[in-house]
Amino acid sequence: MVYNCSGYESIDTLRILKDVIDIYMPDFKFWDPEISQIYCHAEDYPQVARKAIREMVDQVGDLKVNKAGIACSGLIVRHLVMPGNLDGTYHILKFLKEKISSHTHVNIMSQYRPMGDAYKIKELSRPVTSKEFRKALHMAKNFNLKMIY
């Protein structure tokens, strides 16, 4: 069973899911609490996501695939690159490498598009540039994280 989530998960909930979930697939979008507060009104998102991802990897470990290359268990972290926030990307990738596992599988995503009220926030009023996305991919490769495309 795959648990695709925002990363904003309570430890109590995750502990209930222990031995039920095979693959955790959380997002980790923001490192800076101020940015998280502005973008999604959740200043504690970075702290909650860090704790949740630690709990997830403690439960299922690094990603394991079978002989056919199909994921069977483990952790895959999805990171949505945000416009003008490569510093956050750097810190998230560094955290994954140093505090979660040097074998963490990461999906770096570029598909942010401004929608709804996003145009009211200057930093969110544009999509991620191809240059920003390439830099994010380069960071992940420099940290030697396992990339999932």
N, CA, C and O of each residue as an XYZ file, in Angstrom:
596
protein
N       0.835     -1.163      0.000
C       0.000      0.000      0.000
C       0.888      1.235      0.000
O       1.858      1.317      0.753
N       0.547      2.192     -0.850
C       1.294      3.439     -0.968
C       0.519      4.547     -0.274
O      -0.682      4.702     -0.493
N       1.206      5.317      0.562
C       0.603      6.441      1.265
C       1.190      7.714      0.685
O       2.298      8.115      1.042
N       0.446      8.349     -0.211
C       0.839      9.581     -0.879
C       0.274     10.729     -0.051
O      -0.944     10.863      0.069
N       1.152     11.566      0.527
C       0.664     12.574      1.465
C       1.444     13.878      1.350
O       2.436     13.969      0.628
N       0.978     14.866      2.070
C       1.568     16.207      2.024
C       2.851     16.328      2.842
O       3.594     17.298      2.691
N       3.112     15.351      3.703
C       4.233     15.456      4.627
C       3.829     16.109      5.934
O       4.574     16.061      6.913
N       2.657     16.716      5.955
C       2.145     17.395      7.153
C       1.298     16.389      7.921
O       0.078     16.519      8.015
N       1.977     15.379      8.470
C       1.307     14.243      9.097
C       1.655     14.180     10.579
O       2.780     14.478     10.980
N       0.686     13.793     11.375
C       0.966     13.649     12.811
C       1.678     12.316     13.056
O       1.425     11.321     12.376
N       2.554     12.327     14.022
C       3.281     11.108     14.403
C       2.290     10.055     14.895
O       2.461      8.870     14.608
N       1.268     10.463     15.623
C       0.260      9.513     16.117
C      -0.408      8.779     14.958
O      -0.583      7.561     15.010
N      -0.775      9.509     13.926
C      -1.400      8.886     12.747
C      -0.431      7.922     12.077
O      -0.806      6.808     11.713
N       0.808      8.352     11.917
C       1.803      7.494     11.267
C       2.041      6.212     12.064
O       2.244      5.145     11.485
N       2.016      6.317     13.355
C       2.224      5.113     14.177
C       1.058      4.133     14.054
O       1.248      2.920     14.147
N      -0.136      4.659     13.845
C      -1.294      3.790     13.590
C      -1.103      3.040     12.273
O      -1.534      1.895     12.131
N      -0.451      3.699     11.310
C      -0.250      3.109      9.983
C       0.936      2.152      9.905
O       1.143      1.495      8.885
N       1.715      2.076     10.986
C       2.881      1.181     10.990
C       2.434     -0.238     10.662
O       1.423     -0.711     11.182
N       3.173     -0.902      9.817
C       2.911     -2.269      9.350
C       1.695     -2.365      8.426
O       1.287     -3.464      8.053
N       1.124     -1.235      8.060
C       0.032     -1.202      7.076
C       0.573     -0.650      5.757
O       0.253     -1.160      4.683
N       1.391      0.392      5.849
C       1.913      1.084      4.670
C       3.224      0.437      4.228
O       4.114      0.185      5.040
N       3.322      0.174      2.927
C       4.559     -0.374      2.357
C       5.482      0.737      1.865
O       6.695      0.695      2.072
N       4.884      1.730      1.211
C       5.658      2.829      0.629
C       5.052      4.146      1.089
O       3.872      4.416      0.867
N       5.873      4.953      1.729
C       5.469      6.316      2.055
C       5.974      7.228      0.942
O       7.117      7.106      0.500
N       5.119      8.140      0.493
C       5.479      9.075     -0.568
C       5.042     10.491     -0.165
O       4.091     11.039     -0.721
N       5.754     11.075      0.814
C       5.383     12.417      1.266
C       5.962     13.509      0.376
O       6.986     13.326     -0.281
N       5.285     14.639      0.374
C       5.838     15.863     -0.191
C       6.691     16.517      0.889
O       6.459     16.317      2.082
N       7.666     17.287      0.469
C       8.383     18.176      1.376
C       8.624     19.445      0.576
O       9.553     19.523     -0.228
N       7.768     20.442      0.809
C       7.754     21.639     -0.037
C       8.561     22.805      0.507
O       9.246     23.489     -0.253
N       8.492     23.040      1.805
C       9.067     24.269      2.368
C      10.011     23.957      3.518
O       9.725     23.099      4.353
N      11.129     24.654      3.556
C      12.067     24.525      4.657
C      11.884     25.661      5.661
O      11.983     25.450      6.869
N      11.623     26.840      5.167
C      11.547     28.043      5.985
C      10.129     28.222      6.552
O       9.164     28.279      5.790
N       9.998     28.310      7.887
C       8.674     28.479      8.486
C       7.948     29.751      8.021
O       6.725     29.755      7.880
N       8.711     30.827      7.786
C       8.072     32.070      7.325
C       7.464     31.889      5.941
O       6.347     32.339      5.688
N       8.183     31.241      5.058
C       7.664     30.984      3.715
C       6.458     30.059      3.804
O       5.459     30.272      3.117
N       6.543     29.050      4.633
C       5.429     28.127      4.808
C       4.184     28.849      5.331
O       3.066     28.545      4.917
N       4.379     29.784      6.222
C       3.258     30.558      6.750
C       2.625     31.410      5.648
O       1.402     31.461      5.521
N       3.458     32.073      4.860
C       2.944     32.929      3.788
C       2.236     32.099      2.724
O       1.150     32.463      2.272
N       2.845     30.986      2.321
C       2.324     30.200      1.205
C       1.143     29.316      1.574
O       0.229     29.138      0.769
N       1.151     28.760      2.781
C       0.062     27.815      3.101
C      -0.489     27.966      4.519
O      -1.200     27.087      5.008
N      -0.165     29.071      5.173
C      -0.719     29.370      6.505
C      -0.420     28.265      7.514
O      -1.247     27.952      8.370
N       0.772     27.678      7.403
C       1.175     26.606      8.325
C       2.657     26.793      8.656
O       3.525     26.139      8.077
N       2.923     27.689      9.587
C       4.299     27.986      9.963
C       5.044     26.740     10.447
O       6.263     26.642     10.301
N       4.309     25.799     11.019
C       4.947     24.601     11.566
C       5.148     23.490     10.526
O       5.673     22.428     10.861
N       4.740     23.719      9.272
C       4.879     22.678      8.247
C       6.298     22.099      8.177
O       6.439     20.876      8.198
N       7.358     22.920      8.095
C       8.702     22.324      7.970
C       9.056     21.414      9.141
O       9.600     20.328      8.942
N       8.752     21.849     10.349
C       9.064     21.051     11.531
C       8.241     19.762     11.550
O       8.773     18.692     11.844
N       6.961     19.858     11.241
C       6.088     18.679     11.217
C       6.551     17.708     10.133
O       6.623     16.502     10.368
N       6.865     18.230      8.953
C       7.296     17.372      7.844
C       8.608     16.655      8.178
O       8.753     15.473      7.868
N       9.554     17.339      8.795
C      10.825     16.700      9.161
C      10.586     15.534     10.119
O      11.134     14.448      9.931
N       9.775     15.760     11.136
C       9.484     14.689     12.096
C       8.735     13.542     11.433
O       9.025     12.374     11.687
N       7.773     13.879     10.583
C       6.981     12.843      9.912
C       7.850     11.997      8.994
O       7.723     10.772      8.979
N       8.718     12.621      8.240
C       9.573     11.875      7.316
C      10.546     10.991      8.088
O      10.855      9.882      7.651
N      11.025     11.467      9.220
C      11.876     10.613     10.069
C      11.111      9.373     10.518
O      11.637      8.261     10.471
N       9.873      9.568     10.953
C       9.049      8.436     11.393
C       8.802      7.474     10.234
O       8.868      6.258     10.414
N       8.523      8.004      9.064
C       8.257      7.160      7.894
C       9.453      6.286      7.561
O       9.305      5.082      7.355
N      10.641      6.884      7.507
C      11.825      6.093      7.154
C      12.154      5.096      8.256
O      12.660      4.011      7.970
N      11.877      5.442      9.506
C      12.084      4.485     10.592
C      11.186      3.264     10.421
O      11.567      2.148     10.776
N      10.003      3.481      9.878
C       9.060      2.381      9.687
C       9.395      1.510      8.477
O       9.364      0.283      8.568
N       9.716      2.137      7.348
C       9.832      1.364      6.099
C      11.231      1.340      5.492
O      11.488      0.555      4.579
N      12.135      2.179      5.978
C      13.500      2.190      5.457
C      13.614      2.822      4.079
O      12.687      3.464      3.585
N      14.772      2.620      3.479
C      15.015      3.124      2.121
C      14.184      2.334      1.118
O      13.741      1.220      1.400
N      13.982      2.916     -0.040
C      13.192      2.277     -1.087
C      13.847      0.968     -1.529
O      15.052      0.900     -1.769
N      13.022     -0.051     -1.627
C      13.470     -1.358     -2.130
C      12.635     -1.709     -3.350
O      11.418     -1.520     -3.359
N      13.300     -2.222     -4.379
C      12.610     -2.630     -5.599
C      12.859     -4.114     -5.841
O      13.874     -4.665     -5.415
N      11.910     -4.755     -6.538
C      12.092     -6.173     -6.846
C      12.899     -6.333     -8.130
O      13.351     -5.346     -8.710
N      13.080     -7.574     -8.572
C      13.893     -7.847     -9.766
C      13.340     -7.198    -11.026
O      14.083     -6.934    -11.971
N      12.038     -6.942    -11.042
C      11.411     -6.288    -12.199
C      11.513     -4.765    -12.118
O      11.040     -4.059    -13.009
N      12.132     -4.262    -11.046
C      12.288     -2.816    -10.895
C      11.064     -2.130    -10.299
O      10.940     -0.907    -10.370
N      10.169     -2.903     -9.717
C       8.948     -2.353     -9.127
C       9.187     -2.106     -7.644
O       9.678     -2.980     -6.931
N       8.836     -0.906     -7.187
C       9.003     -0.559     -5.782
C       8.121     -1.445     -4.914
O       6.940     -1.635     -5.203
N       8.700     -1.982     -3.853
C       7.986     -2.883     -2.940
C       7.768     -2.258     -1.566
O       6.730     -2.469     -0.938
N       8.751     -1.489     -1.105
C       8.633     -0.854      0.200
C       9.647      0.271      0.288
O      10.599      0.343     -0.488
N       9.417      1.147      1.257
C      10.385      2.208      1.502
C       9.805      3.603      1.382
O       8.591      3.803      1.411
N      10.707      4.557      1.248
C      10.381      5.985      1.247
C      10.781      6.624     -0.073
O      11.883      6.408     -0.575
N       9.870      7.414     -0.625
C      10.149      8.271     -1.786
C       9.672      9.661     -1.380
O       8.494      9.840     -1.070
N      10.561     10.638     -1.377
C      10.177     12.003     -1.015
C      10.041     12.826     -2.287
O      10.933     12.857     -3.135
N       8.888     13.496     -2.392
C       8.644     14.375     -3.536
C       8.887     15.816     -3.104
O       8.382     16.263     -2.074
N       9.663     16.528     -3.903
C       9.935     17.939     -3.595
C       9.508     18.803     -4.772
O      10.044     18.695     -5.875
N       8.539     19.656     -4.513
C       8.069     20.609     -5.514
C       8.936     21.856     -5.426
O       8.912     22.568     -4.422
N       9.694     22.114     -6.470
C      10.536     23.308     -6.513
C       9.614     24.516     -6.626
O       8.731     24.570     -7.483
N       9.840     25.481     -5.741
C       9.018     26.691     -5.732
C       9.800     27.845     -6.354
O      11.017     27.918     -6.187
N       9.133     28.739     -7.060
C       9.833     29.849     -7.706
C      10.581     30.707     -6.685
O      10.032     31.089     -5.651
N      11.836     30.999     -6.995
C      12.639     31.869     -6.147
C      13.011     31.276     -4.803
O      13.414     32.013     -3.904
N      12.889     29.957     -4.635
C      13.155     29.368     -3.326
C      14.138     28.195     -3.402
O      13.914     27.152     -2.787
N      15.208     28.368     -4.145
C      16.211     27.311     -4.239
C      16.966     27.112     -2.933
O      17.520     26.038     -2.696
N      16.993     28.130     -2.087
C      17.609     27.973     -0.776
C      16.845     26.917      0.028
O      17.454     26.082      0.696
N      15.530     26.955     -0.037
C      14.714     25.947      0.636
C      14.969     24.562      0.069
O      15.068     23.587      0.815
N      15.076     24.475     -1.256
C      15.379     23.199     -1.901
C      16.701     22.647     -1.394
O      16.804     21.462     -1.077
N      17.702     23.495     -1.317
C      19.015     23.076     -0.832
C      18.909     22.476      0.575
O      19.432     21.392      0.831
N      18.241     23.175      1.470
C      18.151     22.713      2.859
C      17.342     21.425      2.988
O      17.668     20.566      3.808
N      16.300     21.290      2.189
C      15.508     20.055      2.209
C      16.361     18.881      1.734
O      16.371     17.829      2.373
N      17.065     19.045      0.638
C      17.897     17.964      0.102
C      19.030     17.616      1.064
O      19.359     16.444      1.246
N      19.617     18.631      1.672
C      20.681     18.395      2.662
C      20.126     17.617      3.853
O      20.765     16.681      4.333
N      18.959     17.992      4.323
C      18.313     17.279      5.430
C      18.074     15.816      5.061
O      18.368     14.918      5.850
N      17.545     15.579      3.869
C      17.274     14.206      3.445
C      18.561     13.382      3.422
O      18.584     12.243      3.889
N      19.609     13.952      2.886
C      20.894     13.246      2.793
C      21.496     12.990      4.168
O      21.946     11.881      4.455
N      21.505     14.014      5.020
C      22.237     13.920      6.285
C      21.416     13.384      7.446
O      21.972     12.755      8.347
N      20.118     13.613      7.450
C      19.303     13.248      8.616
C      18.331     12.099      8.361
O      17.843     11.478      9.305
N      18.049     11.816      7.094
C      17.137     10.713      6.783
C      17.945      9.512      6.314
O      18.031      8.509      7.023
N      18.536      9.603      5.130
C      19.372      8.513      4.628
C      20.127      8.994      3.397
O      19.589      9.730      2.570
N      21.359      8.577      3.290
C      22.136      8.918      2.094
C      21.598      8.186      0.869
O      22.029      8.455     -0.253
N      20.660      7.262      1.074
C      20.057      6.506     -0.026
C      18.614      6.934     -0.295
O      17.863      6.215     -0.954
N      18.230      8.099      0.214
C      16.864      8.578      0.025
C      16.565      8.761     -1.463
O      17.354      9.348     -2.203
N      15.416      8.249     -1.880
C      14.942      8.444     -3.249
C      14.094      9.710     -3.292
O      13.184      9.894     -2.483
N      14.410     10.580     -4.251
C      13.762     11.881     -4.337
C      13.200     12.093     -5.736
O      13.844     11.777     -6.737
N      11.996     12.630     -5.782
C      11.391     13.059     -7.039
C      11.340     14.580     -7.008
O      10.535     15.162     -6.280
N      12.189     15.219     -7.789
C      12.217     16.681     -7.880
C      11.188     17.078     -8.933
O      11.259     16.640    -10.081
N      10.238     17.908     -8.532
C       9.116     18.254     -9.417
C       9.151     19.730     -9.798
O       9.483     20.586     -8.978
N       8.811     20.013    -11.028
C       8.858     21.384    -11.550
C       7.480     21.943    -11.884
O       7.383     23.049    -12.416
N       6.428     21.216    -11.589
C       5.128     21.582    -12.140
C       4.357     22.656    -11.386
O       3.158     22.814    -11.618
N       5.005     23.405    -10.488
C       4.276     24.494     -9.842
C       3.772     25.476    -10.894
O       4.521     25.905    -11.771
N       2.506     25.821    -10.794
C       1.895     26.837    -11.649
C       1.019     27.714    -10.767
O       0.269     27.197     -9.939
N       1.099     29.038    -10.928
C       0.259     29.907    -10.109
C      -1.219     29.727    -10.466
O      -1.613     29.792    -11.630
N      -2.010     29.503     -9.437
C      -3.454     29.334     -9.616
C      -4.170     30.034     -8.468
O      -3.561     30.330     -7.440
N      -5.434     30.293     -8.638
C      -6.236     30.888     -7.579
C      -5.636     32.184     -7.083
O      -5.331     33.080     -7.871
N      -5.467     32.284     -5.769
C      -4.950     33.502     -5.151
C      -3.432     33.600     -5.175
O      -2.877     34.557     -4.635
N      -2.752     32.650     -5.778
C      -1.283     32.682     -5.813
C      -0.768     33.970     -6.445
O       0.313     34.441     -6.088
N      -1.513     34.539     -7.362
C      -1.080     35.773     -8.015
C      -0.984     36.944     -7.039
O      -0.350     37.952     -7.350
N      -1.595     36.827     -5.885
C      -1.545     37.888     -4.876
C      -0.213     37.905     -4.137
O       0.112     38.887     -3.469
N       0.557     36.833     -4.249
C       1.864     36.738     -3.606
C       2.919     36.822     -4.704
O       3.013     35.943     -5.562
N       3.708     37.892     -4.664
C       4.664     38.157     -5.752
C       5.499     36.925     -6.099
O       5.637     36.578     -7.272
N       6.055     36.266     -5.086
C       6.953     35.125     -5.318
C       6.239     33.946     -5.975
O       6.871     33.133     -6.650
N       4.945     33.855     -5.780
C       4.182     32.727     -6.333
C       3.480     33.058     -7.642
O       2.750     32.226     -8.181
N       3.692     34.248     -8.150
C       2.942     34.695     -9.327
C       3.539     34.219    -10.652
O       3.072     34.608    -11.723
N       4.559     33.387    -10.579
C       5.163     32.860    -11.808
C       5.514     31.386    -11.621
O       5.700     30.925    -10.495
N       5.604     30.653    -12.726
C       6.049     29.252    -12.612
C       7.550     29.187    -12.335
O       8.257     30.192    -12.422
N       8.014     28.006    -12.005
C       9.441     27.743    -11.836
C      10.096     27.824    -13.210
O       9.557     27.313    -14.191
N      11.253     28.464    -13.278
C      11.961     28.533    -14.555
C      12.728     27.236    -14.800
O      13.003     26.477    -13.871
N      13.064     27.000    -16.048
C      13.852     25.803    -16.365
C      15.233     25.891    -15.704
O      15.804     24.867    -15.329
N      15.767     27.097    -15.563
C      17.066     27.272    -14.898
C      16.967     26.884    -13.420
O      17.857     26.215    -12.896
N      15.890     27.299    -12.746
C      15.699     26.925    -11.343
C      15.569     25.405    -11.207
O      16.148     24.804    -10.302
N      14.817     24.802    -12.097
C      14.623     23.359    -12.032
C      15.942     22.622    -12.255
O      16.248     21.670    -11.538
N      16.717     23.052    -13.235
C      18.024     22.420    -13.490
C      18.939     22.555    -12.271
O      19.656     21.616    -11.927
N      18.916     23.712    -11.621
C      19.734     23.906    -10.417
C      19.287     22.957     -9.308
O      20.124     22.396     -8.601
N      17.986     22.774     -9.151
C      17.465     21.851     -8.132
C      17.920     20.422     -8.426
O      18.336     19.705     -7.516
N      17.844     20.009     -9.680
C      18.314     18.671    -10.057
C      19.813     18.529     -9.779
O      20.273     17.496     -9.290
N      20.551     19.570    -10.096
C      21.999     19.563     -9.863
C      22.300     19.424     -8.362
O      23.212     18.696     -7.973
N      21.533     20.122     -7.534
C      21.720     20.013     -6.080
C      21.501     18.575     -5.620
O      22.303     18.030     -4.862
N      20.421     17.970     -6.079
C      20.114     16.589     -5.673
C      21.233     15.647     -6.109
O      21.622     14.751     -5.360
N      21.742     15.848     -7.302
C      22.844     15.008     -7.782
C      24.099     15.244     -6.954
O      24.830     14.297     -6.661
N      24.364     16.502     -6.568
C      25.536     16.801     -5.738
C      25.439     16.153     -4.364
O      26.458     15.804     -3.768
N      24.230     15.990     -3.862
C      24.034     15.306     -2.584
C      24.018     13.786     -2.764
O      23.899     13.044     -1.789
N      24.137     13.329     -4.005
C      24.142     11.894     -4.316
C      22.858     11.194     -3.920
O      22.865     10.007     -3.594
N      21.760     11.925     -3.948
C      20.476     11.314     -3.642
C      20.018     10.509     -4.853
O      20.391     10.808     -5.987
N      19.217      9.499     -4.603
C      18.692      8.649     -5.675
C      17.534      9.399     -6.334
O      16.561      9.755     -5.670
N      17.643      9.631     -7.615
C      16.637     10.411     -8.329
C      15.577      9.503     -8.946
O      15.886      8.455     -9.513
N      14.337      9.924     -8.823
C      13.228      9.258     -9.493
C      12.642     10.279    -10.444
O      12.276     11.382    -10.037
N      12.552      9.915    -11.703
C      12.061     10.851    -12.724
C      10.657     10.495    -13.136
O      10.073     11.168    -13.986
